[in-house]
Amino acid sequence: MDLVVVLVLSLSCLLLLSLWKQSSGKGELPPGPTPLPILGNILQLDVKNISKSLSNLAEVYGPVFTVYFGIKPTVVLYGYEAVKEALVDLGEEFSGRGHFPVAEKTQKGLGIIFSNGKKWKEIRRFSLMTLRNLGMGKRSIEDRIQEEACCLVEELRKTNASPCDPTFILDCAPCNVICSIIFQNRFDYTDQDFLTLLEKFHENLNILSSPWIQVCNNFPALIDYSPGIHNKLLKNIAYLKSYVLKKVKEHQESLDINNPRDFIDCFLIKMEQEKHNQQSEYTIENLVATVSDMFSAGAETTSTTMRYGLLLLLKHPEVTAKVQEEIDRVIGRHRSACMQDRSHMPYTDAVVHEIQRYIDLVPTNLPHAVTCDIKFRNYLIPKGTTILTSLTSVLYDCKAFPNPEVFDPGHFLDESGNFKKSDYFMPFSTGKRICVGEGLARMELFLFLTTILQKFNLKSVVDPKDIDTTPVANGFASVPPFYQICFIPL
């Protein structure tokens, strides 16, 4: 019996080594650390901070190198030149969505974020066009954000200047903006369905940023066959999809094809127009996946940026004071902020940009993939190979941003105090896969943060010098530490 076990194990090892050679021998991949069979380079990477591990490897192997997540090779691009060359100069060839097993399990290749090929191009084009059209209607997206900013201020007043955790309140505002675009209506901040959605979005970002999810993405079999917090993630996404499906059915019952109210209506009308097309990408399943993507990408990421931003403003009261001085001079205390004000508020604009640069929200970007065999810097990368682009290496480039480890709005100001654009500012990624909601997020961050600082002074419950801004998780996203803040009405 022992001899049989030995033979089976030996044959299994030979088979795995054969598969390993096949997977690693295709193409002329860039150099990288020597991988172990099956495990790949997982033991050489810090799953608590993949971005830092990639920085260390870049020092050894240069701006283009290969690491193995399990048995699959991933080509890493580090630094502005390599990232721009791939995502911008060779945008089409690098426009695929790379391997992300946890997301593949839930989205099944549908939606905007994790789809590929014709399906991705069609849904992305439709979504961009629809968002533009919804923003140019009688109630523009800017109007909706301004209205939500007023609701946000009222909720902050209810804290009565007492110490509070701002997470929930800051989650509400961007989520309600997305709701108004997708469902036409916003939710009251006490609505139970709304509270449940917010809770699940918040949980999902924390789970996706955990070391365990990095392990699951290395070894996808764990997703199906092991216990762990990934199961909570899967349940949360299933809940979101069932909620969206319920809203879709309500829209179907009240749809007026001559008077679309929101994103769901527009998609349903497109479905009707293409009902005889057997190859149509416009299906109920794709609508649910697309709306789920818009929620996941458009709500929690913006609220996390705001939450992190307020923590940085607590840490740097001198920056907050300068922003408030500019608000008083340009807007005053009573008029609502609008996007036209931004061009007259270079310091505030610089602060918003520096918050996004400094927090480095999605350090390694979402994975890309090459859509064909491609020669890149004398290496031959086979079609389908996953590409990881380090946004940290761009946002923290010391040539573009001197002393990048320091929070300094001066990174976006010239010698005369005017706002200074930078090609290195890539918090939304760049190229063909740049975030669909970039324009919306930029608008929200400027209007929400400006409105908060117009109406409140920020007070920390600890000495600003003692505030630690180090993220508590640094996997998929950089998650800020827990803190309390007092909103003192002006």
C-alpha positions as a printed NumPy array, in Angstrom:
array([[  0.   ,   0.   ,   0.   ],
       [  2.881,   2.387,   0.854],
       [  4.47 ,   1.666,  -2.538],
       [  1.23 ,   2.692,  -4.307],
       [  1.143,   5.973,  -2.408],
       [  4.767,   6.701,  -3.323],
       [  4.096,   5.929,  -6.998],
       [  0.996,   8.147,  -7.085],
       [  2.845,  11.016,  -5.428],
       [  5.82 ,  10.624,  -7.772],
       [  3.607,  10.585, -10.868],
       [  1.677,  13.602,  -9.574],
       [  4.9  ,  15.542,  -9.046],
       [  6.148,  14.647, -12.538],
       [  2.835,  15.742, -14.054],
       [  2.863,  19.03 , -12.159],
       [  6.473,  19.696, -13.124],
       [  5.575,  18.993, -16.764],
       [  2.671,  21.438, -16.594],
       [  4.97 ,  23.934, -14.906],
       [  7.505,  23.735, -17.721],
       [  4.784,  24.162, -20.31 ],
       [  3.375,  27.243, -18.624],
       [  6.758,  28.872, -17.989],
       [  8.376,  28.012, -21.323],
       [  5.93 ,  29.792, -23.605],
       [  7.235,  33.07 , -24.953],
       [ 10.284,  34.967, -23.756],
       [  9.014,  36.382, -20.494],
       [ 10.963,  39.026, -18.575],
       [ 13.298,  37.829, -15.79 ],
       [ 12.131,  37.481, -12.214],
       [ 12.619,  35.529,  -9.009],
       [ 12.859,  31.752,  -9.422],
       [  9.426,  30.242,  -8.767],
       [  8.73 ,  27.077,  -6.815],
       [  6.586,  24.344,  -8.402],
       [  2.897,  24.912,  -7.667],
       [  3.623,  27.649,  -5.099],
       [  5.233,  30.044,  -7.557],
       [  6.704,  33.11 ,  -5.819],
       [  4.127,  33.305,  -3.035],
       [  6.768,  32.734,  -0.328],
       [  8.785,  35.682,  -1.68 ],
       [  5.808,  38.059,  -1.555],
       [  4.241,  39.743,   1.454],
       [  0.518,  39.047,   1.015],
       [ -0.167,  41.862,   3.504],
       [  1.534,  44.342,   1.19 ],
       [  1.978,  43.077,  -2.375],
       [  2.801,  46.594,  -3.574],
       [  5.838,  46.832,  -1.279],
       [  7.018,  43.387,  -2.42 ],
       [  6.846,  44.488,  -6.055],
       [  8.858,  47.622,  -5.217],
       [ 11.586,  45.447,  -3.698],
       [ 11.639,  43.132,  -6.734],
       [ 11.803,  46.095,  -9.126],
       [ 15.044,  47.172,  -7.452],
       [ 16.537,  43.807,  -8.402],
       [ 14.947,  43.046, -11.783],
       [ 14.141,  46.481, -13.188],
       [ 10.88 ,  47.987, -14.484],
       [  9.621,  44.849, -16.281],
       [  9.751,  41.482, -14.535],
       [  7.801,  38.259, -14.05 ],
       [  6.364,  36.775, -10.879],
       [  4.35 ,  33.59 , -10.525],
       [  1.087,  33.623,  -8.595],
       [  0.693,  29.869,  -8.232],
       [  1.514,  28.318, -11.617],
       [  0.468,  31.361, -13.65 ],
       [  3.068,  33.918, -14.737],
       [  2.285,  37.6  , -14.252],
       [  4.328,  40.332, -15.889],
       [  4.781,  43.353, -13.625],
       [  5.266,  46.857, -15.029],
       [  6.921,  49.252, -12.61 ],
       [  7.414,  52.983, -13.121],
       [  5.748,  55.637, -15.276],
       [  7.596,  54.852, -18.519],
       [  6.728,  51.139, -18.527],
       [  3.105,  51.712, -17.434],
       [  2.525,  54.447, -20.033],
       [  4.199,  52.457, -22.815],
       [  1.876,  49.512, -22.18 ],
       [ -1.464,  51.075, -21.206],
       [ -1.327,  54.18 , -23.434],
       [  1.093,  53.62 , -26.339],
       [  0.04 ,  49.957, -26.73 ],
       [ -3.397,  50.462, -25.228],
       [ -5.29 ,  48.001, -27.425],
       [ -2.791,  45.189, -26.943],
       [ -2.82 ,  45.635, -23.146],
       [ -6.579,  46.215, -22.814],
       [ -7.571,  42.727, -21.659],
       [ -8.706,  42.025, -18.114],
       [ -6.226,  39.822, -16.296],
       [ -6.662,  36.845, -14.008],
       [ -8.658,  37.705, -10.836],
       [-10.199,  34.406,  -9.649],
       [-12.408,  35.802,  -6.879],
       [-14.067,  38.247,  -9.301],
       [-14.282,  35.625, -12.059],
       [-16.231,  33.445,  -9.65 ],
       [-18.857,  36.131,  -9.031],
       [-19.071,  38.073, -12.304],
       [-18.528,  35.207, -14.784],
       [-17.073,  37.546, -17.403],
       [-20.052,  39.926, -17.402],
       [-20.356,  43.636, -16.581],
       [-17.782,  46.37 , -17.229],
       [-14.881,  45.651, -14.909],
       [-14.131,  41.95 , -15.447],
       [-15.395,  41.381, -18.995],
       [-13.228,  41.047, -22.093],
       [-13.312,  41.382, -25.856],
       [-16.46 ,  42.413, -27.715],
       [-18.613,  42.109, -24.583],
       [-16.41 ,  44.562, -22.659],
       [-16.128,  47.073, -25.508],
       [-19.871,  47.097, -26.147],
       [-20.96 ,  47.47 , -22.497],
       [-18.266,  50.035, -21.707],
       [-19.229,  52.175, -24.721],
       [-22.918,  51.991, -23.812],
       [-22.256,  52.836, -20.149],
       [-20.088,  55.857, -20.963],
       [-22.655,  57.195, -23.439],
       [-25.55 ,  56.657, -21.003],
       [-23.747,  58.325, -18.098],
       [-23.021,  61.34 , -20.306],
       [-26.629,  61.55 , -21.404],
       [-27.911,  61.28 , -17.835],
       [-25.517,  64.047, -16.812],
       [-26.74 ,  66.399, -19.522],
       [-30.449,  66.12 , -18.669],
       [-32.674,  68.492, -16.72 ],
       [-31.034,  67.392, -13.481],
       [-27.374,  67.11 , -14.272],
       [-25.069,  64.899, -12.242],
       [-23.553,  68.032, -10.722],
       [-26.997,  69.083,  -9.476],
       [-27.464,  65.676,  -7.863],
       [-24.091,  65.863,  -6.126],
       [-24.859,  69.368,  -4.829],
       [-28.212,  68.179,  -3.447],
       [-26.545,  65.197,  -1.802],
       [-23.876,  67.48 ,  -0.344],
       [-26.658,  69.435,   1.411],
       [-28.064,  66.182,   2.828],
       [-24.566,  65.205,   3.956],
       [-24.153,  68.51 ,   5.8  ],
       [-27.473,  67.982,   7.608],
       [-26.382,  64.511,   8.732],
       [-23.059,  65.873,   9.978],
       [-24.916,  68.557,  11.962],
       [-26.785,  65.781,  13.777],
       [-23.498,  64.651,  15.332],
       [-23.702,  67.824,  17.483],
       [-19.936,  68.378,  17.237],
       [-19.377,  65.182,  19.24 ],
       [-16.663,  62.688,  18.326],
       [-17.922,  60.27 ,  15.67 ],
       [-16.699,  57.617,  13.269],
       [-17.355,  59.249,   9.845],
       [-17.371,  55.967,   7.889],
       [-21.119,  55.451,   7.616],
       [-22.067,  59.073,   6.84 ],
       [-19.355,  59.373,   4.202],
       [-20.485,  56.08 ,   2.642],
       [-24.02 ,  57.417,   2.245],
       [-23.308,  60.4  ,   0.012],
       [-21.5  ,  58.822,  -2.992],
       [-23.704,  55.734,  -2.78 ],
       [-26.814,  57.922,  -3.044],
       [-25.379,  59.662,  -6.117],
       [-24.925,  56.265,  -7.787],
       [-28.46 ,  55.279,  -6.698],
       [-29.936,  58.394,  -8.288],
       [-28.206,  57.575, -11.574],
       [-29.124,  53.883, -11.594],
       [-32.485,  53.85 ,  -9.774],
       [-33.536,  57.515, -10.243],
       [-34.104,  57.96 ,  -6.517],
       [-31.892,  58.444,  -3.476],
       [-32.391,  56.83 ,  -0.077],
       [-32.966,  58.349,   3.322],
       [-29.896,  57.79 ,   5.505],
       [-32.035,  55.688,   7.868],
       [-33.492,  53.384,   5.186],
       [-32.782,  49.781,   6.204],
       [-32.136,  48.495,   2.663],
       [-29.689,  51.34 ,   2.173],
       [-27.919,  50.595,   5.449],
       [-27.552,  46.934,   4.519],
       [-26.103,  47.793,   1.104],
       [-23.579,  50.168,   2.661],
       [-22.542,  47.584,   5.229],
       [-21.883,  45.001,   2.515],
       [-19.928,  47.427,   0.303],
       [-17.738,  48.323,   3.271],
       [-17.198,  44.671,   4.21 ],
       [-16.312,  43.777,   0.631],
       [-13.564,  46.402,   0.329],
       [-12.018,  45.215,   3.601],
       [-12.221,  41.568,   2.553],
       [-10.752,  42.243,  -0.909],
       [ -7.838,  44.035,   0.765],
       [ -7.108,  41.162,   3.168],
       [ -4.111,  38.806,   2.843],
       [ -6.477,  35.83 ,   2.527],
       [ -7.897,  37.111,  -0.772],
       [ -4.358,  37.458,  -2.137],
       [ -3.834,  33.792,  -1.237],
       [ -7.15 ,  32.798,  -2.877],
       [ -6.175,  34.603,  -6.064],
       [ -2.922,  32.61 ,  -6.056],
       [ -4.67 ,  29.292,  -5.477],
       [ -8.216,  29.502,  -6.92 ],
       [ -9.175,  26.024,  -5.71 ],
       [ -9.405,  27.507,  -2.206],
       [-12.4  ,  29.586,  -3.316],
       [-14.531,  26.501,  -3.903],
       [-13.156,  24.08 ,  -1.353],
       [-12.069,  25.942,   1.76 ],
       [-13.67 ,  27.993,   4.525],
       [-12.652,  31.623,   4.878],
       [-13.798,  35.229,   4.604],
       [-14.029,  34.9  ,   0.806],
       [-17.331,  33.097,   1.417],
       [-18.652,  36.239,   3.117],
       [-17.595,  38.226,   0.056],
       [-19.445,  35.828,  -2.255],
       [-22.592,  36.054,  -0.101],
       [-22.453,  39.854,  -0.058],
       [-22.144,  40.032,  -3.845],
       [-25.019,  37.56 ,  -4.243],
       [-27.138,  39.807,  -1.972],
       [-26.263,  42.88 ,  -4.061],
       [-27.15 ,  41.094,  -7.288],
       [-30.492,  39.894,  -5.925],
       [-31.27 ,  43.461,  -4.806],
       [-30.389,  44.856,  -8.239],
       [-32.471,  42.148,  -9.945],
       [-35.477,  43.138,  -7.824],
       [-35.035,  46.769,  -8.932],
       [-34.716,  45.671, -12.569],
       [-38.028,  43.793, -12.364],
       [-39.72 ,  46.874, -10.869],
       [-38.359,  48.937, -13.761],
       [-39.625,  46.428, -16.318],
       [-43.162,  46.78 , -14.949],
       [-43.171,  50.576, -15.177],
       [-40.918,  51.133, -18.216],
       [-41.825,  53.894, -20.681],
       [-39.513,  53.497, -23.674],
       [-40.109,  57.127, -24.669],
       [-39.137,  58.477, -21.271],
       [-36.121,  56.697, -19.724],
       [-35.65 ,  57.656, -16.084],
       [-32.235,  56.215, -15.266],
       [-29.475,  53.787, -16.255],
       [-31.622,  50.669, -15.81 ],
       [-34.339,  52.083, -18.089],
       [-31.758,  52.918, -20.758],
       [-30.347,  49.384, -20.631],
       [-33.825,  47.802, -20.797],
       [-34.676,  49.935, -23.842],
       [-31.45 ,  48.788, -25.506],
       [-32.424,  45.185, -24.689],
       [-35.778,  45.693, -26.427],
       [-34.068,  47.174, -29.484],
       [-31.775,  44.163, -29.753],
       [-34.215,  41.41 , -28.798],
       [-33.896,  39.716, -32.198],
       [-30.095,  39.734, -32.097],
       [-28.998,  36.296, -30.877],
       [-25.479,  37.63 , -30.173],
       [-26.644,  40.65 , -28.181],
       [-24.674,  41.556, -25.072],
       [-27.771,  43.254, -23.629],
       [-29.219,  40.639, -21.285],
       [-30.7  ,  40.748, -17.788],
       [-27.62 ,  38.94 , -16.449],
       [-25.299,  41.524, -17.982],
       [-27.461,  44.392, -16.707],
       [-27.281,  43.035, -13.143],
       [-23.51 ,  42.537, -13.409],
       [-22.986,  46.013, -14.892],
       [-25.041,  47.757, -12.208],
       [-23.235,  45.737,  -9.513],
       [-19.913,  46.9  , -10.978],
       [-21.051,  50.521, -10.975],
       [-22.025,  50.25 ,  -7.318],
       [-18.846,  48.493,  -6.256],
       [-16.507,  50.8  ,  -8.173],
       [-18.418,  54.034,  -7.738],
       [-19.538,  54.066,  -4.132],
       [-17.027,  52.569,  -1.692],
       [-13.913,  53.818,  -3.504],
       [-15.066,  57.455,  -3.387],
       [-16.215,  57.263,   0.229],
       [-12.909,  55.613,   1.245],
       [-11.002,  58.42 ,  -0.477],
       [-13.105,  60.991,   1.41 ],
       [-12.593,  59.19 ,   4.715],
       [ -8.855,  59.008,   4.157],
       [ -8.852,  62.633,   3.003],
       [-10.467,  63.911,   6.198],
       [ -7.918,  61.954,   8.258],
       [ -5.098,  63.683,   6.357],
       [ -6.751,  67.068,   6.898],
       [ -6.928,  66.326,  10.638],
       [ -3.236,  65.44 ,  10.549],
       [ -2.389,  68.654,   8.685],
       [ -4.553,  71.488,  10.137],
       [ -2.425,  74.091,   8.33 ],
       [ -3.584,  72.614,   4.999],
       [ -7.216,  72.652,   6.154],
       [ -6.909,  76.313,   7.152],
       [ -5.59 ,  77.28 ,   3.701],
       [ -8.435,  75.439,   1.976],
       [-11.011,  77.184,   4.175],
       [ -9.435,  80.561,   3.481],
       [ -9.749,  79.893,  -0.264],
       [-13.358,  78.739,   0.157],
       [-14.22 ,  81.946,   2.069],
       [-12.591,  84.072,  -0.632],
       [-14.06 ,  82.354,  -3.705],
       [-17.397,  80.871,  -2.581],
       [-18.252,  82.392,   0.787],
       [-20.269,  80.668,   3.518],
       [-23.735,  80.538,   1.96 ],
       [-23.523,  79.748,  -1.767],
       [-23.191,  76.098,  -2.798],
       [-19.873,  75.097,  -4.331],
       [-19.971,  74.268,  -8.055],
       [-17.463,  72.822, -10.492],
       [-16.837,  76.255, -12.058],
       [-15.292,  77.282,  -8.74 ],
       [-12.499,  74.732,  -9.1  ],
       [-10.57 ,  76.775, -11.682],
       [-10.489,  79.665,  -9.183],
       [ -9.401,  77.445,  -6.276],
       [ -5.958,  76.064,  -7.208],
       [ -4.976,  75.197,  -3.636],
       [ -8.17 ,  73.235,  -2.943],
       [ -7.81 ,  71.462,  -6.285],
       [ -4.216,  70.593,  -5.397],
       [ -5.288,  69.227,  -2.001],
       [ -7.888,  66.922,  -3.585],
       [ -5.285,  65.653,  -6.072],
       [ -2.684,  65.183,  -3.34 ],
       [ -5.139,  63.187,  -1.222],
       [ -5.668,  60.799,  -4.136],
       [ -1.958,  60.583,  -4.892],
       [ -0.884,  60.092,  -1.308],
       [ -3.422,  57.443,  -0.279],
       [ -2.653,  55.372,  -3.404],
       [ -6.096,  53.763,  -3.185],
       [ -5.556,  50.822,  -5.583],
       [ -1.772,  50.24 ,  -5.403],
       [ -1.408,  47.531,  -8.058],
       [ -4.38 ,  48.505, -10.217],
       [ -6.803,  45.879, -11.456],
       [ -4.953,  43.219, -13.479],
       [ -4.687,  43.697, -17.234],
       [ -3.941,  41.061, -19.865],
       [ -2.427,  41.171, -23.336],
       [ -4.94 ,  40.522, -26.116],
       [ -2.347,  39.028, -28.49 ],
       [  1.262,  37.811, -28.514],
       [  3.192,  41.036, -28.064],
       [  6.848,  42.028, -28.266],
       [  7.484,  44.392, -25.372],
       [ 10.98 ,  45.7  , -24.618],
       [ 12.591,  42.694, -26.318],
       [ 10.42 ,  40.211, -24.44 ],
       [  7.719,  38.088, -26.046],
       [  4.605,  38.094, -23.871],
       [  2.059,  35.435, -24.917],
       [ -1.597,  36.294, -25.5  ],
       [ -3.649,  36.117, -22.295],
       [ -0.723,  36.731, -19.923],
       [ -1.791,  38.742, -16.868],
       [ -0.164,  42.176, -16.522],
       [  0.142,  43.923, -13.169],
       [  0.801,  47.672, -13.312],
       [  2.15 ,  49.342, -10.192],
       [  0.256,  52.597,  -9.73 ],
       [  2.277,  53.139,  -6.549],
       [  5.429,  53.433,  -8.637],
       [  3.806,  56.22 , -10.682],
       [  2.048,  58.123,  -7.886],
       [  5.186,  57.959,  -5.717],
       [  7.712,  58.777,  -8.433],
       [ 10.277,  61.072,  -6.799],
       [ 11.065,  62.886, -10.068],
       [  7.437,  63.968, -10.512],
       [  6.683,  64.361,  -6.806],
       [  9.709,  65.333,  -4.704],
       [  9.548,  63.679,  -1.265],
       [  6.584,  61.521,  -2.322],
       [  6.24 ,  60.019,   1.174],
       [  5.206,  63.465,   2.45 ],
       [  1.635,  64.761,   2.11 ],
       [  2.209,  68.046,   0.279],
       [ -0.361,  69.876,  -1.921],
       [  2.645,  71.679,  -3.411],
       [  3.146,  68.609,  -5.59 ],
       [  0.336,  70.039,  -7.736],
       [  1.201,  73.764,  -7.583],
       [  3.701,  75.771,  -9.611],
       [  5.932,  78.531,  -8.235],
       [  3.142,  81.081,  -8.671],
       [  0.609,  79.   ,  -6.743],
       [ -1.306,  77.953,  -9.837],
       [ -2.597,  74.407, -10.203],
       [ -0.117,  72.183, -12.033],
       [ -1.271,  69.081, -13.9  ],
       [  0.857,  65.96 , -13.897],
       [  0.944,  63.047, -16.336],
       [  1.944,  60.919, -13.344],
       [ -1.45 ,  61.411, -11.682],
       [ -3.052,  58.007, -12.335],
       [ -5.311,  57.093,  -9.396],
       [ -7.989,  56.01 , -11.898],
       [ -5.45 ,  54.05 , -13.982],
       [ -4.945,  55.125, -17.607],
       [ -5.497,  53.958, -21.164],
       [ -8.396,  51.911, -22.527],
       [ -9.356,  50.525, -19.095],
       [ -9.346,  53.845, -17.232],
       [-12.168,  54.004, -14.673],
       [-15.549,  54.672, -16.335],
       [-16.601,  56.816, -13.372],
       [-13.493,  59.022, -13.271],
       [-15.395,  62.225, -14.123],
       [-18.101,  61.484, -11.572],
       [-15.582,  60.679,  -8.821],
       [-13.55 ,  63.838,  -9.443],
       [-16.727,  65.913,  -9.23 ],
       [-17.867,  64.212,  -6.027],
       [-14.533,  64.573,  -4.258],
       [-14.254,  68.283,  -5.032],
       [-17.869,  69.162,  -4.18 ],
       [-18.25 ,  66.969,  -1.081],
       [-14.929,  67.913,   0.524],
       [-15.346,  71.616,  -0.309],
       [-18.885,  71.646,   1.126],
       [-17.769,  69.932,   4.349],
       [-14.949,  72.44 ,   4.878],
       [-17.277,  75.339,   3.993],
       [-19.681,  74.364,   6.769],
       [-17.471,  72.801,   9.464],
       [-14.18 ,  73.023,  11.252],
       [-12.543,  69.633,  11.751],
       [-11.35 ,  68.696,  15.201],
       [ -9.307,  65.649,  16.121],
       [ -9.828,  63.781,  19.4  ],
       [ -6.042,  63.332,  19.653],
       [ -3.09 ,  65.624,  19.018],
       [ -2.582,  65.901,  15.226],
       [  1.059,  64.904,  15.699],
       [ -0.149,  61.557,  17.11 ],
       [ -2.433,  60.718,  14.19 ],
       [ -1.213,  57.67 ,  12.271],
       [ -2.256,  57.697,   8.604],
       [ -0.741,  54.284,   7.756],
       [ -3.325,  52.052,   6.023],
       [ -4.574,  49.123,   8.093],
       [ -4.846,  46.971,   4.954],
       [ -2.914,  47.223,   1.721],
       [ -4.103,  44.483,  -0.625],
       [ -6.556,  45.342,  -3.367],
       [ -7.058,  48.768,  -1.76 ],
       [ -5.4  ,  50.948,   0.864],
       [ -7.85 ,  51.051,   3.77 ],
       [ -7.475,  53.94 ,   6.257],
       [ -7.273,  53.275,   9.996],
       [-10.266,  53.798,  12.258],
       [-10.488,  57.286,  13.718],
       [-12.955,  59.693,  15.301],
       [-13.581,  63.28 ,  14.269],
       [-15.651,  66.222,  15.484],
       [-17.49 ,  68.367,  12.919],
       [-17.735,  71.848,  14.48 ],
       [-20.373,  73.986,  12.668],
       [-19.116,  77.328,  11.357]])
